[in-house]
Amino acid sequence: MNTVLALDPLTLMAVLACSMIFFGTLVTVLGRKGSAVLPGWGIGSALAGVGLILLILRPLIPAFWSILVGNSVILVGMALMLNALASHLQYRYAKQISIAWFGLTAGSFTLVWLSPWGELVWLRVLIVSAAVVFQQTFCAYLVLKLRSRQSLVSYVFLSTVLFVALLFFVRTVESLLYLSEQQFLAGMGAALFMLGLVVFGYLQSPAFLFLIYEDGLRKSQQMELALVTQAAEQEAERARVEERIREKRNETIKHIAYGFGHDMANALGLLQGTFGQLATQLDTSDVTTRYSLRQCEHAMQLARNTVTGVSALSSSESIQTGPVDINYLMDEFLSLLRQQLREGVELQTRIEPELTAITHPGLFLSALTNLTKNAQNAMVNGGQLTVSAEWCSQMPATSPAVGMVLFGPVIMIRVTDTGCGMDWQTQQRIFEPLFSNSDNPQGSGLGLFMVRCFIERSGAALLLRSAPGEGTTTSLIFPAESRASEQTNG
């Protein structure tokens, strides 16, 4: 304890000066490629150390150089350090405050130095001490006020500036008590004062360096987050643009479909009328004639299904549905399908009896026509096409690819092929308008889009299960008649 108290204040001041010069130089060198404020702080710390050296050399050099120039250099250094911290924390008046602080302090000190009423040591001490108290306290205020988040590093820096401010506050009070220079610089108080300055002055520059590093790291993370957010916003905007384009394309398709469906319906009506007249004039007892008439009827039925599906695209209103005899429709459809099977495709059917669903008969047949056509296109080298219809007490617990979740009894129509199958990306786009799989370049890209419109607007559902090389199963699900009856009775 006696060793500490016996330390020479000038020796401690020399240690403080050397540490400030060393760390000031270090911060300046490290900050050349880093933060723009680090060189300012480093130069300021080094200048303050040089000023302290001039004060230590007071017995060896003229008082002008030691006291006036030495204190002025210290004040310049502290002004640069204040400006560096304020600039880093983006304080609007950083430069103005620093210049005003230096000008007021250095001007007052110079006036006292030039005073004709003696040296007035106590007043010079008062001016410098009060200035340091303000500078260090203002640094603490800036950190507490402008730093968005405090951390251990900021608390270490705050402790250094506040303790230095406290030391010089005590020195300010002593100067106000008119203590003589000899009393002030001698004894245990001076040693403790300089020891405190050495410890906390030694820590201040490294703490500031880590403060800058921590803030830079935080800003880097914020910039990275901002870039991620910007990328997400751009992706969302791209999705919105694509959605608007998709909606515009759908509207265009619906407009074209309206005109096409109207013209085709008129032409088909004329064709059916003419066919009816010709049929009455032919000899139906001939087997070949009956077969040809049957083929024409099947072809016109297929055309009616297509026209019905295309015409449905031109409206956004819900489709009028009602109880439909599924067994009758399936018989008609399978009769047409058997005549259109590709070579090498084997048809398997499993149809339960007495099936009645709530749907639209024409669009139902159009949807089945498109699904079985796609299934055959997927089996380039032949395969097995399975069409089934069954009653289920409830819809499978699977999210539908198209449509809505249905509750209660349902009628499920499955179309299964042993073709090439589809990957996940293709399954996500297959119901988009004008999308055609590369395996079927002849496709128009409208067939499954018509199926989707039918399912969505008729209150039905569609399940899709497929994988590359494993074929595809498409399930059309409609409310069973019993479900509608229960809701009506309820």
SEFI-507387 format. One record per residue (C-alpha): residue in three letters; x, y, z; residue number from 1. Coordinates in steps of 0.5 Angstrom, whole numbers. Example, Ala and Ser with C-alpha at 12.3 -4.5 7.8 and 13.67 -1.06 7.14 Angstrom:
2
 banu    c1    c2    c3 gukol
  ALA    25    -9    16     1
  SER    27    -2    14     2
END
This chain:
490
 banu    c1    c2    c3 gukol
  MET     0     0     0     1
  ASN     6     5     2     2
  THR     9     3    -5     3
  VAL     3     5    -9     4
  LEU     2    12    -5     5
  ALA     9    13    -6     6
  LEU     9    13   -13     7
  ASP    11    20   -16     8
  PRO     5    23   -20     9
  LEU    10    25   -26    10
  THR    12    18   -27    11
  LEU     4    16   -27    12
  MET     3    22   -32    13
  ALA     9    19   -36    14
  VAL     6    12   -36    15
  LEU    -1    15   -38    16
  ALA     2    19   -44    17
  CYS     6    13   -47    18
  SER     0     9   -47    19
  MET    -5    14   -50    20
  ILE     1    15   -55    21
  PHE     1     8   -56    22
  PHE    -6     6   -57    23
  GLY    -7    13   -61    24
  THR    -2    10   -66    25
  LEU    -5     3   -66    26
  VAL   -12     6   -67    27
  THR   -10    10   -72    28
  VAL    -7     5   -76    29
  LEU   -12    -1   -75    30
  GLY   -17     5   -77    31
  ARG   -14     7   -84    32
  LYS   -18     1   -87    33
  GLY   -24     1   -82    34
  SER   -28     6   -79    35
  ALA   -27    13   -82    36
  VAL   -28    16   -75    37
  LEU   -22    11   -72    38
  PRO   -16    15   -75    39
  GLY   -19    22   -71    40
  TRP   -20    18   -65    41
  GLY   -13    15   -65    42
  ILE   -10    22   -67    43
  GLY   -13    25   -62    44
  SER   -11    20   -57    45
  ALA    -4    21   -59    46
  LEU    -4    29   -59    47
  ALA    -7    28   -52    48
  GLY    -1    24   -50    49
  VAL     4    29   -53    50
  GLY     1    34   -49    51
  LEU     2    31   -43    52
  ILE     9    30   -45    53
  LEU    10    37   -45    54
  LEU     7    38   -38    55
  ILE    12    33   -36    56
  LEU    18    37   -39    57
  ARG    16    43   -35    58
  PRO    22    44   -31    59
  LEU    26    43   -37    60
  ILE    23    47   -42    61
  PRO    20    54   -42    62
  ALA    13    55   -39    63
  PHE    10    57   -46    64
  TRP    12    51   -49    65
  SER    10    47   -43    66
  ILE     4    50   -40    67
  LEU     0    54   -46    68
  VAL     2    49   -52    69
  GLY     2    43   -48    70
  ASN    -5    44   -45    71
  SER    -7    47   -52    72
  VAL    -5    40   -55    73
  ILE    -8    36   -50    74
  LEU   -15    40   -52    75
  VAL   -14    39   -59    76
  GLY   -13    32   -58    77
  MET   -19    31   -53    78
  ALA   -23    35   -58    79
  LEU   -22    30   -64    80
  MET   -24    24   -59    81
  LEU   -30    28   -58    82
  ASN   -32    29   -65    83
  ALA   -30    22   -67    84
  LEU   -35    19   -62    85
  ALA   -40    24   -64    86
  SER   -39    23   -71    87
  HIS   -39    15   -70    88
  LEU   -46    16   -67    89
  GLN   -49    20   -72    90
  TYR   -50    26   -67    91
  ARG   -52    32   -72    92
  TYR   -48    37   -69    93
  ALA   -41    33   -67    94
  LYS   -37    38   -71    95
  GLN   -40    44   -68    96
  ILE   -40    42   -61    97
  SER   -33    40   -62    98
  ILE   -30    46   -64    99
  ALA   -34    50   -60   100
  TRP   -32    46   -54   101
  PHE   -24    47   -56   102
  GLY   -25    54   -58   103
  LEU   -28    56   -51   104
  THR   -23    52   -47   105
  ALA   -17    54   -51   106
  GLY   -19    61   -51   107
  SER   -21    62   -44   108
  PHE   -14    58   -42   109
  THR   -10    63   -46   110
  LEU   -13    69   -43   111
  VAL   -12    67   -36   112
  TRP    -5    65   -38   113
  LEU    -4    72   -41   114
  SER    -7    75   -35   115
  PRO    -3    81   -32   116
  TRP    -6    79   -25   117
  GLY    -1    73   -24   118
  GLU     0    66   -26   119
  LEU    -7    64   -23   120
  VAL    -6    57   -23   121
  TRP   -12    55   -19   122
  LEU   -16    58   -25   123
  ARG   -12    55   -30   124
  VAL   -13    48   -27   125
  LEU   -21    50   -26   126
  ILE   -22    51   -34   127
  VAL   -18    45   -36   128
  SER   -22    40   -31   129
  ALA   -29    43   -32   130
  ALA   -27    42   -39   131
  VAL   -25    35   -39   132
  VAL   -31    34   -34   133
  PHE   -36    36   -40   134
  GLN   -32    33   -45   135
  GLN   -32    26   -41   136
  THR   -40    27   -39   137
  PHE   -42    29   -46   138
  CYS   -39    22   -49   139
  ALA   -43    18   -44   140
  TYR   -49    22   -46   141
  LEU   -48    20   -53   142
  VAL   -47    13   -52   143
  LEU   -53    12   -47   144
  LYS   -57    17   -52   145
  LEU   -55    15   -59   146
  ARG   -53     8   -59   147
  SER   -59     3   -60   148
  ARG   -57    -3   -56   149
  GLN   -52    -3   -50   150
  SER   -47    -8   -49   151
  LEU   -41   -10   -44   152
  VAL   -37    -6   -49   153
  SER   -41     0   -48   154
  TYR   -41    -1   -41   155
  VAL   -34    -1   -40   156
  PHE   -33     5   -45   157
  LEU   -38     9   -40   158
  SER   -34     7   -34   159
  THR   -28    10   -37   160
  VAL   -31    16   -39   161
  LEU   -35    17   -32   162
  PHE   -29    15   -28   163
  VAL   -25    20   -31   164
  ALA   -30    25   -31   165
  LEU   -31    24   -23   166
  LEU   -23    25   -22   167
  PHE   -23    32   -26   168
  PHE   -30    34   -22   169
  VAL   -26    33   -16   170
  ARG   -20    37   -18   171
  THR   -25    42   -20   172
  VAL   -28    42   -13   173
  GLU   -21    43   -10   174
  SER   -19    49   -15   175
  LEU   -25    52   -13   176
  LEU   -22    52    -6   177
  TYR   -16    56    -8   178
  LEU   -11    50    -6   179
  SER    -4    52    -8   180
  GLU    -1    49   -13   181
  GLN     4    46    -8   182
  GLN    -2    43    -4   183
  PHE    -5    40   -11   184
  LEU     1    36   -14   185
  ALA     3    33    -7   186
  GLY     1    28    -3   187
  MET    -3    22    -3   188
  GLY    -9    25    -7   189
  ALA    -4    27   -13   190
  ALA    -2    20   -13   191
  LEU    -9    17   -13   192
  PHE   -11    22   -18   193
  MET    -6    20   -23   194
  LEU    -7    12   -22   195
  GLY   -14    13   -23   196
  LEU   -12    17   -30   197
  VAL    -7    11   -32   198
  VAL   -12     6   -31   199
  PHE   -18     8   -34   200
  GLY   -14    13   -39   201
  TYR   -11     6   -41   202
  LEU   -17     3   -42   203
  GLN   -21     8   -46   204
  SER   -18     7   -53   205
  PRO   -18     0   -53   206
  ALA   -26     0   -51   207
  PHE   -27     5   -56   208
  LEU   -24     1   -61   209
  PHE   -28    -5   -59   210
  LEU   -34    -1   -59   211
  ILE   -33     1   -66   212
  TYR   -32    -6   -68   213
  GLU   -38    -8   -65   214
  ASP   -42    -3   -68   215
  GLY   -39    -5   -75   216
  LEU   -41   -12   -74   217
  ARG   -48   -10   -72   218
  LYS   -49    -6   -78   219
  SER   -46   -11   -82   220
  GLN   -52   -16   -79   221
  GLN   -57   -11   -80   222
  MET   -55   -10   -88   223
  GLU   -55   -17   -89   224
  LEU   -62   -17   -86   225
  ALA   -64   -11   -90   226
  LEU   -61   -15   -96   227
  VAL   -65   -21   -94   228
  THR   -71   -17   -93   229
  GLN   -71   -13  -100   230
  ALA   -70   -20  -103   231
  ALA   -76   -23  -100   232
  GLU   -80   -16  -102   233
  GLN   -77   -17  -109   234
  GLU   -79   -24  -109   235
  ALA   -86   -22  -107   236
  GLU   -87   -17  -112   237
  ARG   -85   -22  -117   238
  ALA   -90   -27  -115   239
  ARG   -95   -21  -115   240
  VAL   -93   -19  -122   241
  GLU   -93   -26  -124   242
  GLU  -100   -27  -121   243
  ARG  -103   -21  -125   244
  ILE  -100   -24  -131   245
  ARG  -103   -30  -130   246
  GLU  -110   -27  -128   247
  LYS  -109   -23  -135   248
  ARG  -108   -29  -139   249
  ASN  -114   -33  -136   250
  GLU  -118   -27  -138   251
  THR  -116   -27  -145   252
  ILE  -117   -35  -145   253
  LYS  -124   -34  -142   254
  HIS  -125   -29  -148   255
  ILE  -123   -33  -153   256
  ALA  -126   -39  -150   257
  TYR  -133   -35  -150   258
  GLY  -133   -34  -158   259
  PHE  -130   -41  -160   260
  GLY  -135   -44  -155   261
  HIS  -141   -40  -158   262
  ASP  -139   -41  -165   263
  MET  -138   -49  -164   264
  ALA  -144   -49  -161   265
  ASN  -148   -46  -167   266
  ALA  -144   -51  -172   267
  LEU  -145   -57  -168   268
  GLY  -153   -55  -167   269
  LEU  -153   -55  -175   270
  LEU  -149   -61  -175   271
  GLN  -154   -65  -171   272
  GLY  -160   -63  -174   273
  THR  -157   -65  -181   274
  PHE  -155   -71  -178   275
  GLY  -162   -73  -175   276
  GLN  -165   -71  -182   277
  LEU  -160   -76  -186   278
  ALA  -161   -81  -181   279
  THR  -168   -82  -182   280
  GLN  -167   -83  -190   281
  LEU  -162   -88  -189   282
  ASP  -163   -96  -188   283
  THR  -162   -98  -181   284
  SER  -163  -105  -182   285
  ASP  -156  -105  -185   286
  VAL  -151  -107  -180   287
  THR  -145  -102  -183   288
  THR  -150   -97  -183   289
  ARG  -152   -97  -176   290
  TYR  -145   -98  -174   291
  SER  -143   -91  -178   292
  LEU  -149   -88  -175   293
  ARG  -147   -90  -168   294
  GLN  -140   -87  -169   295
  CYS  -142   -81  -172   296
  GLU  -147   -80  -165   297
  HIS  -141   -82  -161   298
  ALA  -136   -76  -165   299
  MET  -142   -71  -164   300
  GLN  -142   -73  -156   301
  LEU  -135   -72  -156   302
  ALA  -135   -65  -159   303
  ARG  -141   -63  -154   304
  ASN  -137   -65  -148   305
  THR  -131   -61  -151   306
  VAL  -136   -55  -153   307
  THR  -139   -55  -146   308
  GLY  -132   -55  -142   309
  VAL  -129   -49  -147   310
  SER  -136   -45  -146   311
  ALA  -135   -46  -138   312
  LEU  -128   -42  -138   313
  SER  -132   -36  -141   314
  SER  -136   -35  -134   315
  SER  -133   -34  -127   316
  GLU  -140   -36  -124   317
  SER  -141   -42  -120   318
  ILE  -144   -48  -124   319
  GLN  -151   -50  -123   320
  THR  -150   -57  -121   321
  GLY  -155   -62  -119   322
  PRO  -156   -70  -118   323
  VAL  -153   -74  -123   324
  ASP  -154   -81  -125   325
  ILE  -146   -83  -125   326
  ASN  -147   -90  -127   327
  TYR  -151   -88  -134   328
  LEU  -146   -82  -135   329
  MET  -140   -87  -134   330
  ASP  -143   -92  -139   331
  GLU  -144   -87  -144   332
  PHE  -137   -85  -143   333
  LEU  -134   -91  -143   334
  SER  -137   -93  -149   335
  LEU  -134   -87  -153   336
  LEU  -127   -88  -149   337
  ARG  -127   -96  -152   338
  GLN  -127   -93  -159   339
  GLN  -121   -88  -158   340
  LEU  -116   -92  -154   341
  ARG  -109   -92  -157   342
  GLU  -106   -98  -159   343
  GLY  -103  -102  -153   344
  VAL  -107   -99  -148   345
  GLU  -111  -104  -144   346
  LEU  -117  -101  -141   347
  GLN  -120  -103  -134   348
  THR  -126  -101  -130   349
  ARG  -129  -102  -123   350
  ILE  -136   -98  -123   351
  GLU  -140   -99  -117   352
  PRO  -148   -99  -118   353
  GLU  -153   -94  -116   354
  LEU  -148   -88  -115   355
  THR  -151   -81  -115   356
  ALA  -147   -75  -115   357
  ILE  -148   -67  -114   358
  THR  -145   -65  -121   359
  HIS  -146   -62  -128   360
  PRO  -147   -68  -133   361
  GLY  -144   -64  -139   362
  LEU  -138   -62  -135   363
  PHE  -137   -68  -132   364
  LEU  -136   -72  -138   365
  SER  -131   -66  -141   366
  ALA  -127   -67  -135   367
  LEU  -127   -75  -136   368
  THR  -125   -74  -143   369
  ASN  -119   -69  -141   370
  LEU  -116   -74  -136   371
  THR  -117   -80  -140   372
  LYS  -113   -77  -146   373
  ASN  -108   -74  -142   374
  ALA  -107   -81  -138   375
  GLN  -106   -84  -145   376
  ASN  -101   -79  -148   377
  ALA   -97   -81  -142   378
  MET   -97   -88  -144   379
  VAL   -93   -87  -150   380
  ASN   -91   -95  -150   381
  GLY   -98   -97  -148   382
  GLY  -100   -99  -141   383
  GLN  -106  -100  -137   384
  LEU  -111   -95  -136   385
  THR  -116   -96  -130   386
  VAL  -122   -92  -129   387
  SER  -126   -93  -123   388
  ALA  -132   -90  -119   389
  GLU  -134   -91  -112   390
  TRP  -138   -89  -106   391
  CYS  -134   -87  -100   392
  SER  -137   -85   -93   393
  GLN  -132   -79   -93   394
  MET  -126   -76   -97   395
  PRO  -119   -78   -96   396
  ALA  -115   -74   -91   397
  THR  -111   -71   -96   398
  SER  -110   -64   -98   399
  PRO  -114   -63  -105   400
  ALA  -109   -61  -111   401
  VAL  -115   -57  -114   402
  GLY  -122   -55  -110   403
  MET  -124   -55  -103   404
  VAL  -125   -61   -98   405
  LEU  -131   -64   -98   406
  PHE  -135   -67   -91   407
  GLY  -140   -73   -91   408
  PRO  -141   -78   -96   409
  VAL  -137   -77  -103   410
  ILE  -137   -80  -110   411
  MET  -130   -81  -112   412
  ILE  -128   -82  -120   413
  ARG  -121   -85  -121   414
  VAL  -117   -85  -127   415
  THR  -110   -89  -126   416
  ASP  -105   -90  -132   417
  THR   -98   -93  -132   418
  GLY   -95   -88  -135   419
  CYS   -88   -84  -134   420
  GLY   -91   -80  -128   421
  MET   -89   -73  -126   422
  ASP   -85   -70  -121   423
  TRP   -87   -65  -116   424
  GLN   -85   -58  -120   425
  THR   -90   -61  -126   426
  GLN   -95   -63  -121   427
  GLN   -95   -56  -119   428
  ARG   -96   -53  -126   429
  ILE  -100   -58  -129   430
  PHE  -107   -54  -128   431
  GLU  -104   -48  -131   432
  PRO  -107   -45  -137   433
  LEU  -103   -46  -143   434
  PHE   -98   -51  -140   435
  SER   -96   -57  -143   436
  ASN   -92   -63  -141   437
  SER   -85   -64  -145   438
  ASP   -87   -71  -146   439
  ASN   -94   -69  -150   440
  PRO   -92   -63  -154   441
  GLN   -98   -64  -158   442
  GLY  -102   -62  -152   443
  SER  -106   -55  -152   444
  GLY  -105   -54  -145   445
  LEU  -112   -52  -144   446
  GLY  -115   -59  -142   447
  LEU  -113   -60  -135   448
  PHE  -114   -52  -134   449
  MET  -122   -54  -136   450
  VAL  -122   -59  -131   451
  ARG  -119   -54  -126   452
  CYS  -124   -49  -127   453
  PHE  -130   -54  -127   454
  ILE  -128   -57  -120   455
  GLU  -127   -50  -117   456
  ARG  -133   -47  -119   457
  SER  -138   -54  -118   458
  GLY  -136   -55  -111   459
  ALA  -132   -61  -112   460
  ALA  -125   -63  -111   461
  LEU  -119   -66  -114   462
  LEU  -113   -71  -111   463
  LEU  -107   -72  -115   464
  ARG  -102   -77  -114   465
  SER   -96   -78  -118   466
  ALA   -88   -80  -118   467
  PRO   -83   -80  -124   468
  GLY   -84   -88  -127   469
  GLU   -89   -89  -122   470
  GLY   -95   -87  -126   471
  THR  -101   -82  -124   472
  THR  -108   -83  -121   473
  THR  -112   -77  -121   474
  SER  -119   -77  -117   475
  LEU  -125   -73  -118   476
  ILE  -129   -72  -112   477
  PHE  -136   -70  -112   478
  PRO  -141   -69  -106   479
  ALA  -146   -76  -106   480
  GLU  -153   -74  -107   481
  SER  -154   -77   -99   482
  ARG  -150   -71   -97   483
  ALA  -154   -66  -100   484
  SER  -160   -69   -98   485
  GLU  -158   -69   -91   486
  GLN  -156   -62   -91   487
  THR  -163   -60   -94   488
  ASN  -167   -64   -89   489
  GLY  -163   -61   -83   490
END
